[in-house]
Amino acid sequence: GNISGTSDLAPLDEQAAMLQELFPDVKKVGLLYCSAEANSQYQVDTVKAALEELGYTCEYYAFSDSNDLSSVTTTAANDSDVIYVPTDNTAADNGSVIDAACKAANTPIIAGEEGIFKSTNAVATLSISFYNLGQKAGAMAYEILTKGTDPATMNVQQSDEITYYYNEDQAKAFKANVPDNYKAYNFSDAK
C-alpha cells in the first residue's frame, strides 16, 4: 500500500563472504544476537545459511537482554573460532561486554555495522553509510511533502555506500587475511 522508506540492512551474503576472506581456515562461527530483536534473528539466519554454504559450522548464541549478555557471550567466545554480531541494538549498547568476553577467550569478532565494530573492538565490518541512508530518506520525504509523490510508487531505498573497514591492531593480533579493498578504520577521526 502506502509504505515506503529506507532500510539499513547490509548485504548479508557479502558479510559472510567477508568472514571467509578474513578467516579462511576457521571452522566454527558463533552467531551472537538479541532474541528480542526480530531484525537480528533475520540477519543471523541469513548469514548462517550463507556461511554453511561456504563450509562453516554455525551455532546460535541468543541473549534475551543485557542481563544475560555476558554469560552468553562468554559461552559463545569459548565455543567458537569467530563471533559474528549483526546489526543489533542491544549488542551496540553493550559492546564493551562483548569485547571483554571475546578478549578473555581470544576470539575475534566480525560486526554487522560500524557502531558495533567500534564498540566491540571487532576485527572488521562491512558497513553501510547511515549518513547516505539519511540523505535518501530526506530526499524521499521531500518528494512526498513538496511534490505530492505517492509513497506507494516509491521503492524502498538502501544505502549505496558500503565500506569494508578493519581494525589494524585486531587484524594483526588475530592474523586476519585482510584484502586490499578493506579500509583501515581511523578511530581518532570517528565521531
Buried (B, 14 or more C-beta within 10 A) or exposed (E): EEEBEBEEBBEBBEBBBBBBBBBEEBEEBBBBBBBBBEBBBBBBBBBBEBBEEEEBEBBBBBBEEEEEBBEBBBBBBBBBBBBBBBBBBBBBBBBEBBBBBBBEBEBBBBBBBBBBBBBBBBBBBBBBBBEBBEBBBEEBEEBBEEEEBEBEEBEEBBBEEBBBBBBBEBBEEBEBEBEEEBEEBEEEEEE
